[in-house]
C-alpha cells in the first residue's frame, strides 16, 4: 500500500501538480493499477521500459500500447495517449502565444516541431499567415509512410483561401532524420509555389522537419 500522503492525488493537492514525478502524473491519468501492481509501480515500469522518455510512449498508438503492456485495456491506453497529446498541443499553443510573429525559418520550425516530434511516418502540414506574418491557423493535409506522403495541392489552397491567408508556410517531416530534400520534394514545392501565385498567396517557405534540425527551401534559395 502507498502511504496516503504519498498518493499522487493527495500529493498534487498538497504540493501542487508540478511536484509530481512523471510516473505520478501518469498514475493520476490511469487512476488504478492492474492485477499484482499498484498504479505508481505500473507507471514506473512503463517509463523504465521507455528509458524515461515520454516522447517514446507518444509514438505508439492505442493498439501498440496494449500489445506491449499486457493487462492495460483501451480505456487506460486511450486516456494516457490523449493526455500526452493534450500536453503536446498545450506546448504548441504556448509557443504560438509567446512568439506570434513568424519572422524566420527557425521561428517556423520551432512553432511546428511539437506536431512532428517523434513521428515514425511522414506528415504534411500547412501554416496560414496574415499580412503581418502572424499565424491564422495550422492544419494537417496528409500523412503517409516512412518516406513519403501524398499531397493534394487543391486542398492546401482551398484551406488558404477559406482562411483568407495572404501567406503560408508548408512543412513535412523526414522520420529518418535526413535533411536533404528529395527530387519529389522539390517538384512538389514548385507546383505549390505556382498554384499559390495564381491565388495571390505568398508561399513563404517549405520546411523539412526532423527531431534534431530542419531544412528551409527559402533559406537555400529554392523559392523562385
ABEGO torsion letter per residue (X at the ends): XBBAAABAAAAAAAAEAAABBAAAAAAAAAGBBBBGBBAAAAAAAAAAAAGGBAAAAAABBAAAAAAABBGBBAAAAAAAAAAAAAAAAAAAAAAAAABABBABAAAAAAAAAAAABGBABBBBBBBBBBAAGBBABBBBABBBBAABBBBBAAAAAAAAAAAGBABBBBBBBBAAGBABBBAAAAAAAAAAAAAAAAAGBBBABBBBBBAAEBBBAAAAGABX
